[in-house]
Amino acid sequence: MAEMTEGKNFIHAFIEEDIAEGGRYAGQTVHTRFPPEPNGYLHIGHCKALIIDFGTAEKFGGLCNLRMDDTNPTKEDVEFVEAIKEDIHWLGFDWGDRFFYGSDYFEKDYEYAVELIKKGLAYVCELTPEQAKEMRGDLNTPATSPYRDRPIEESLDLFARMRAGEFEDNKYTLRAKIDLASGNFNMRDPVIYRIRHMHHHRQGDKWCIYPMYDFAHPIQDALEGITHSLCSLEFENHRPLYNWVVENVSVPHRPRQIEFARLGIDHTVLSKRKLRALVENGYVSGWDDPRMPTLCGLRRRGYTPKAIRNFCDRVGVAKSPNTIEYAFLEYCLREDLNETAKRVMAVVKPVKLTITNYPEGQSETFTIENNPNRPEDGTREVTFSRDLWIEADDFLAQPIPKYKRLYPDGPECRLKGAYVIKCTGFVTDENGNVTEVLATYDPDSKGGDPADGRKIKGATIHWVDANNCADAEVRQYSNLFDDADPDAANKDFLACLNPNSLEVLSGCKVEASLKNSKAGESYQFMRLGYFCPDSKDSSPDHLVFNRSVSLKDSFKP
């Protein structure tokens, strides 16, 4: 997948036209906003939107507001508000002093609704939701409402009484008077206020009528001086209503709405409702489960802000929906960690290796580069002794064709950065399981190369000094869903769950230095993948590492 170029971003092209001489915002500061609904945690799909919002403002030297869309009184929670802030800061963006709540504009929303009624552009309607649906019409038949010509004074009185709490839920609505015959059903006198006797997490019980998003959002944008309201493609058919609202109430600004395609990723779901179901029904350990596509889950798994921003930039800004391979997100992480992660040795499925001709009680140190791509990261010392741990996969009692690792009388192999060894035998328990691999070493091959320059036909394998290491738990993750499209309308997404998405390995062995590892650090476990300490469960007394991504895959960018 190619890097996104300036020419591919149609949003930037529109803005450049708007701020050029003679454009609709000539001489003005570009001003965007990110308006998440605080009823869940941000996921990778939201991330694309917030990078477009904040990144566009950044590109044009403008401003971006953070506004919590809490016009709906249900399910909002301060926990989600704080999590959203943390995620945005983690990605490297900031809103300065421009943090708002949609509910803070309720009084202004009400005033503008009254203004529409006075202009004859809104009326109180008594149709029930079921009746309104029946009278909505079709492409060949206009909608109808027997209350459309209700006198202005009567609508004003009823609307004030709605606010005062005189009526039960759904008794009345306030509808905009636009065009009952419009081919765009969003313009067929849409409801802009409804009665909901519900407690609001910020406004308490002050309000029992709440504005609809399509009415409140353009007003909020206009009051904040937003120039460009960037939103996903499902709002394209709502744009005429957005424009109608700002053109018919006395707001101080006229924002422009521009839509872009949402981000789709295979082998996952990006519906907050479905993600909530995964959490509440115990299919995952929480919103920050490392298998979740939430930003807190990706962060816990070891994803970096740079990797996620690179991913979103490379995906680009499109007008048509498309689905991106999850493997490309992994590719972006692998690319970043290859440059930044410290190389260490760890054995996740250990078997004992005894160097039978190495002196008992002796120990020495070898110098290992922390990262070959970053000489400035220096080197570290690792200890070596007679007793080591190696991967069980690096030994076979009965070799298979082309197997180039350890087996009795097999080829010489290199121990990474240490010596050349040759397997001489093995020990089993009463059940025939291999408990110890025996080998001899060449004392003249210090550093991993024999002094006589002979060619080593076997593989280079990693190891850990059994006398100087730490125990660890390692969690290896796969796709949460087996199905590439679990979000499809005709599928039960829960039936698509991968039962093997988490493998927990205990008794793993890691370099002793990792006892001091901290959340937010990334390591390449040589030959195994990229790992990070788990931010919730890992401690010096119980090390837990999450596999962020494998070393290789078949994805070709």
Disulfide bonds with the S-S distance in Angstrom:
none
